[in-house]
Amino acid sequence: MTDAATAKPSPQLSLRGLAKRFDGKAVLSDIQLDIHDGEFITLLGPSGCGKTTLLRMLAGFETPDEGSIRLDGADIVGLPPNHRPLNTVFQNYALFPHMTVFQNVAYGLRMERCPAAEIRTRVEQMLAMVQLSEFAARKPHQLSGGQQQRVAIARAVIKRPRVLLLDEPLSALDFKLRKTMQLELKRIQRELGITFVFVTHDQEEALSMSDRVVVLNQGQIEQLGTPREVYERPASLFVARFVGEANLLPGEIAGVADDGRVQVDVMGQRMLLRRPFFPATPGQKVKILLRPEDMRLGTADESGFPGRVLERSYKGSTLDAVVRLDAGPDILASEFFDEDYPDFDHRRGEPVTVTWVPSWEWLLPDADAPV
Amino acid sequence: MSRWLLRGYLALVYLLLYLPILVLVVFAFNDNRSAYSWGGFSWRWFEALFNNRSLMDAALNSLLLAASTATLTMIIGTLTAVALQRYRFRGKAALQGMLFVVMMSPEIVMAISLLALFILLGMQLGFVSLLLAHITFCLPFVVITVYAQLSGFDNRLMEAARDLGASEWQTLRTVLLPMIWPALLAGWLLGFTLSLDDVVVSTFMTGPGFDVLPLRIYSMVRIGLSPEVNALGALLLLLSLISLMLSHLILTRKRS
């Protein structure tokens, strides 16, 4: 293979060594990130992890203390926000309250001194795209939350930005509307082919919408990968806990097999588990990550980890159970209805055994354990 | 029983507030020169007022001074308030504190220190010295009024405008000003009234060529109460009532 064949297309946005401190406290440090044209990338993390600061740097509202931001090869760090070909959908929308919906959407074009006739056709097009054509003459406060949200999107994409930045745009909406808007956003992104950089603290939203997810913690990138990688193969305990529900069983490496699989002592039982992504050494403490849907509950006479059902809750498509293991932690199991098992339901207090689908486990070095 | 007491008390308060004004207006139309007896309705004091050149000049001077003071103070004060609200810079707290010092310090102290300053600079006392002095003592009030309105202002609106391609100036013109102009209007009116009826600072700042209304009235009243002053008072009352109603009308229309 030649170099040309293996070379990836050069990234549209390239962040190198970005760092920012507020009052001496590091908010972001050494951020390296490439974002490709047309990609839906999500910055995910708990509040205070630096995701919003990173977005504001891209928009031009914050200046990094170190590092560079390249857009199509050109450094844009020194450019003021009004000269960057990126637009933002703000948290709580920041619609201009003294302007109508039409004027809000037209604002960006007006600042460009676009001819009035062109403004009219483009705004009408945009309003049609977000299904708000009849609301053009309304003021923002006369619209519902979801409608305001769509105005904010229309206003931000009308200038055909190279990249659209979205700062927790759905956090103010109720659950059902949020689901609808997620689909709506994906549709708009497909139609326009614009790169989306999306900030959220909602891991479910991140997983369902993104091409790639950047998990941030304390100003650093913990993991960068597809939603599937981040969920199934987290790079750290932090990611495992933050993304999705996690059962983490304590274990200790007993030996390493020739094929890379490891013998692990898990709560008094020795098990042969899949090859870890890190070099394992005997005696090392590990955590075994199992998602609730990986767990299987059996009757007390089957093999597995014995425990008792503590809570049982019906979730419509699944039945969730909290099981207190005799050997230690509470685990969450989530089982789909299966017509082959009519006696599927377990009563509270009933003794059960817990197992999981072999090789669905994921091993992580135990960062919590003393070294 | 207590209800009647409460009503009576309220009536007394309002009587004390409005009786002097009522007396002034009534006697502006009194045909009798004496301030103690009613001699029938007449416009003669208004006529006398309009024929009194020196009083009319002083009134025009005062209106000009008040309008200039209000306008300049509004501009400087708004920019100051915007700076204080939006930016973080060294010495911001000190600057804010100094505004309060100016507001709290006795007017006479400010008058004397300004006089000393202008004499030191060799400035001729007159319109310019009055204007500078009036701007100085009006500024803190305007800054605080506009600042209060700005505190409730969502800075993300300014960011949204910048993000959509507006320069600093365009942002100010298209987003900030249309949203905070009621505060600017309030600031202007405040500056106007403060300047119009100021006596203490004006006494020290005025020159021989530029007489202002409050000082003129003061010197007239020292000789004896002239019904022309009542007529003037009635006119000024009418003017302030009209402006009050106008600002109320504008503000309520904006809200709906």
Chai-1 contact restraints between the chains, C-beta under 6 A:
chainA,res_idxA,chainB,res_idxB,connection_type,confidence,min_distance_angstrom,max_distance_angstrom,comment,restraint_id
A,A59,B,D163,contact,1.0,0.0,6.0,A-B,restraint_1
A,F61,B,E159,contact,1.0,0.0,6.0,A-B,restraint_2
A,P81,B,R162,contact,1.0,0.0,6.0,A-B,restraint_3
A,P81,B,D163,contact,1.0,0.0,6.0,A-B,restraint_4
A,N82,B,R162,contact,1.0,0.0,6.0,A-B,restraint_5
A,N82,B,G165,contact,1.0,0.0,6.0,A-B,restraint_6
A,N82,B,A166,contact,1.0,0.0,6.0,A-B,restraint_7
A,N82,B,S167,contact,1.0,0.0,6.0,A-B,restraint_8
A,N87,B,D163,contact,1.0,0.0,6.0,A-B,restraint_9
A,T88,B,D163,contact,1.0,0.0,6.0,A-B,restraint_10
A,F90,B,R156,contact,1.0,0.0,6.0,A-B,restraint_11
A,F90,B,A160,contact,1.0,0.0,6.0,A-B,restraint_12
A,A94,B,R156,contact,1.0,0.0,6.0,A-B,restraint_13
A,A94,B,L157,contact,1.0,0.0,6.0,A-B,restraint_14
A,A94,B,A160,contact,1.0,0.0,6.0,A-B,restraint_15
A,H98,B,P178,contact,1.0,0.0,6.0,A-B,restraint_16
A,H98,B,M179,contact,1.0,0.0,6.0,A-B,restraint_17
A,Y107,B,L164,contact,1.0,0.0,6.0,A-B,restraint_18
A,G108,B,L164,contact,1.0,0.0,6.0,A-B,restraint_19
A,G108,B,G165,contact,1.0,0.0,6.0,A-B,restraint_20
A,M111,B,G165,contact,1.0,0.0,6.0,A-B,restraint_21
A,M111,B,A166,contact,1.0,0.0,6.0,A-B,restraint_22
A,E112,B,G165,contact,1.0,0.0,6.0,A-B,restraint_23
